[in-house]
Amino acid sequence: MNDTIRSILKEHGRLAVDVGAIADDADLYQAGMTSHASVNLMLALEGAFDVEFPDRMLRRRVFESISSIRAAIEELTGGA
Amino acid sequence: MSWNDVTRGPVRSELVEQARRIGTEVARPHAGAVDRDARFPFEAAAALREERLLGATVPVELGGLGASVAEVAAMCTELGKHCSATAVAFAMHHIQIACMARHGMGSPFFRAYLTECAERQLLVASATSEVGVGGDMRSSVCAVERDGARFRLRKASSVLSYAEHADSILATARRAPEAPKNDQVLVLLTKGQYTLERTTTWDPLGMRGTCSPGYVTTGEASSDQILDAAFGDIAAQTMVPYSHVTWSSAWLGIASDAVSRARAYVRADARRRPGVLPYGAPRLGEVTNLLQTMRATVFEATAEYDAMMREPTPPDHLSTIAYALKMNNLKISASQLVGKIVLECLTICGMAGYSNDSPFSMGRQLRDALGAALQVSNDRINTTNAGLLLVYKDD
């Protein structure tokens, strides 16, 4: 799952650094992801994993790292 | 507190009374000169200092009045009825204090500085705008340059309100020279630690007393003066909602004042010809309806934010897209309504409203009100909302 997240992040995250070089728990906002980019990331993740993030999940902390994104998707897909 | 104010949240009536008195007795008599000369409202600022209201939002344990956002909002409305520049400057100052008080209480430096703010009734300015970021507060060009235990900052602000009258400046900057544009921190520079070089003139249509030309601020200070918290969190939890709530409350003051004048105008007309409904009366009915809508919008958002600010830890809801949308909508609604209300009041008062030297003059109020939709452009906010709505579900 982390690879899929990374490839979506590479395409939509607009990070200031190479996605391959950042750790799973690195802060994506500190890596240059803007609010605007995070919305595109959310849309792409919803499309790729066939999930809908409920409003309670649409906040900074949930999308701040690859690990936190993975945790959110796992919660929505029942840990699959 | 009148029954009118109940829904704004719990408010100490003595604070509102003080603001009302300063508005009526000090801000109002000088509002014309402040506007004409585009100069800072010194008299109102001095009166607010004297009543210790510049330290209102400093926590009680640090010597302040521990004023809630609802209390600051109520004071902004009172001041806004008499001098919009005073009200908006008061709001901006307390936004800065609130950011330090909500996010800097773990820092000995910021605790000591807040204590000093209350003791000496210091005035804090805000340097968030910057040349080259296109109005995006969440981007910075300038960066904190650390050198041992100190840092340097050079920031070119496109607007920096009442900078020459402030005791310190709270500025956004990139965390480090190599940090991306949105990895920002807030840093405080106090008087003596910075120089200001004015880069633009200041002759705007309204809000002239805020004295907000562009400046290059160059400063150096101890690294203790960098707020540790990520600016993204400070912005979402405090700076943005606090700004929108207090600004819209100040605009509510402008709108209330305009409607009061229009009502007095229609009443005078009615007294001259009892039995004949004045021409302006039906329009006054419509504008009173708009004012009620504006008040309800502002009060509801104030009460909700006030309740969240009273929680021991900031609720997650503050950082959601749902809440960002709501605050953006508050700003858009209130700024549109204030312009519309004052314009309608001008129509009601007719030539008496159009004359600058009449007691029913709407000139200053109209020019001040029209700035509300531009300072943080509503078009920009609508574009941001459009993006957020692509993922928001309203579930």
Interface residues (C-beta under 8 A of the other chain):
Chain A: L15 A16 D27 Y29 Q30 A31 G32 M33 T34 S35 H36 V39 M42 L43 E46 E52 F53 P54 D55 R56 L58 R59 R60 R61
Chain B: R138 S139 R175 A179 P180 K181 N182 D183 A230 G232 D233 A236 D316 S319 T320 I321 A322 T384 G387 L388 L390 V391 Y392 K393 D394 D395
